[in-house]
Amino acid sequence: MKRELPFSNPGPSAGGGGSLGGGPPTTTGKSKMWEDQNDAGVDELLAVLGYKVRSSDMAEVAQKLEQLEQAMGNVREDGLSQLASETVHYNPSDLSTWLESMLSEFNPSSTSFDPANPILLPSIGSRVDPIIVNPTPQGSVKFGGSDPYSDYDLKAIPGKAILTPPSPSSSALVVNNSSSSNSLVSTTTSSSSSREAKRLKASSYTNPQSAKATASGLTSSILTTNTAVSSRPVVLVDSQENGVRLVHTLMACAEAIEQQNMGLAEALLKQIGFLAASQVGSMRKVATYFAEALARRVYKVCPDVPYDGNLSDMLQMHFYETCPYLKFAHFTANQAILEAFSGKKKVHVIDFSMKEGMQWPALMQALALRPEGPPAFRLTGIGPPAPDNSDRLQEVGWKLAQFADSIQIQFEYRGFVANSLTDLESALLELRPDTEVVAVNSVFELHRLLARPGAADKVLGLMKEVNPVIVTVVEQEANHNGPAFLERFNESLHYYSTLFDSLESCVDSQDKMMSEMYLGSQICNVVACEGVDRVERHETVAQWRTRFGKAGFAPVHIGSNAFKQASMLLDFFAGGDGYGVEENGGCLMLGWHSRPLITTSAWQLAQNSKSPIRH
């Protein structure tokens, strides 16, 4: 079988939020079922999805499906209501009989199978906007309450369905998540005359070589619509049930990969595509990113880097605007640095994560407002080389210098371009221990050092040579650096599901889309890459506490003032609903619905520490 990469990164999609949960199913039983069905001559892809169709019958099933599609396209609108209730497909193992019973209702005497024009089935990577409705007790699907259209008077087909993308001129059905019944709101963008022309038509297909390929995809689209004619998509699934099944399938796929059962993993990847299409909001998005990451691992396609420097910084800027995580990181770190600089006349900050320098205007302004007057402020910014060889760090320095001039604070800046923090030497930093005090700052950077043995210890040793009065560290509160792939996958699945769920409160759709891409690149790196290529090696604050303790550092308590002001900051994001700040061992954690997501910690050399507590 030719292996193809079936997933791509998704764009924004409408819908409510949701998060993944659940535990992994047992893979051993599935593997046995897989082998038994292969031995019985049943098509393996359909067998995984519950359809028992022999390989020898695939062409016949495809022909009947084509005839049914053409019959539905040729029948008049009011003719679809004739379908009898006994034609509902309740027995997946008798697919051929069901197709025959459906065809008998239409009596398609003039319909014949044209092998040169089979049904176009959407690919797994298609961008679709499915609408999820619960079947009525009689098995019929109704849209819009009291305004049923005859072209939707179809009997429900239990199972999974994927839709083709609606055309730009089509009417969109939007799920109203504010109601527990998932009511549907119809928004019409085309003229009212388009209703008269609606029909279910068979779409053209450019590769008529294989009828088996058509039949193998029937579970992804029992009914497809011509996007140039039909204007309303249909999905016949139970969203909540499929949401649980989606999580289980993701975990089962990860388990199959860990056990090197790539055949089963490939089949499960296809099922993940079907199940993800039945979801909306954050659940669908995060599942699609994880599906892409799993596919990359199966097919051994790991990106060289998550994104180049310019694009990564741009995405992080959108992430900064969308949610409070980076603002919280900058504010709490600045507050700890400000307290450590109290009464000092000359101060020096060494920033391991300079980026666009967004953190420092607030600290500079706070220093300028000190009762004893502003100190002389020196900033050393460290960052990776730009892909276009531009001097981005110098440009950031010029902007900060202009800001310092406007608030009348003495400012000195120097930028260092380094491929890795391990390239730094204390002699390059031009330390002035007799006249100034030093603070070291790192936001979402130290975990990258864990990809190379000894790198973290070397940088911690450099910090010790600098002899700082304080070191501020912000890291993801997650354990994505374990040796076992399955444990790492499960941890990252729940962590990023929570993060994506928190993004749903964002009003600006472009900021949210860019933020999702920013997080999606991390997911891909955590799941798909190994060795030195896997740089997103997040660890918990407890693990960092052990590392800093061995390097000779003691924790510094971040004061209650920072806690109060950080809590006030959250009111600017969705009224603070869902977000929460908590103190843990002197560190401040920001989380979503009681799940900690990032942690700010502060450290000082143990030999200089009279007390590990700072108020």
RARA-V146347 format. One record per helix or strand of 3 or more residues. SS is the DSSP state (~ for helix, > for strand). FROM is the first residue (numbers start at 1). LEN is the number of residues. If there is no record, write none. Layout:
ss=SS from=FROM len=LEN
ss=SS from=FROM len=LEN
This chain:
ss=~ from=27 len=13
ss=~ from=44 len=5
ss=~ from=55 len=20
ss=~ from=77 len=6
ss=~ from=85 len=3
ss=~ from=92 len=15
ss=~ from=150 len=3
ss=> from=172 len=5
ss=> from=183 len=5
ss=~ from=192 len=6
ss=~ from=211 len=6
ss=~ from=218 len=3
ss=~ from=239 len=20
ss=~ from=262 len=15
ss=~ from=281 len=18
ss=~ from=309 len=14
ss=~ from=325 len=16
ss=> from=346 len=6
ss=~ from=360 len=9
ss=> from=376 len=8
ss=~ from=392 len=15
ss=> from=411 len=7
ss=~ from=421 len=3
ss=~ from=426 len=4
ss=> from=437 len=7
ss=~ from=446 len=6
ss=~ from=455 len=12
ss=> from=470 len=7
ss=~ from=485 len=19
ss=~ from=509 len=20
ss=~ from=531 len=3
ss=~ from=541 len=10
ss=> from=553 len=4
ss=~ from=560 len=13
ss=~ from=574 len=3
ss=> from=579 len=6
ss=> from=587 len=6
ss=> from=595 len=11
ss=~ from=606 len=3
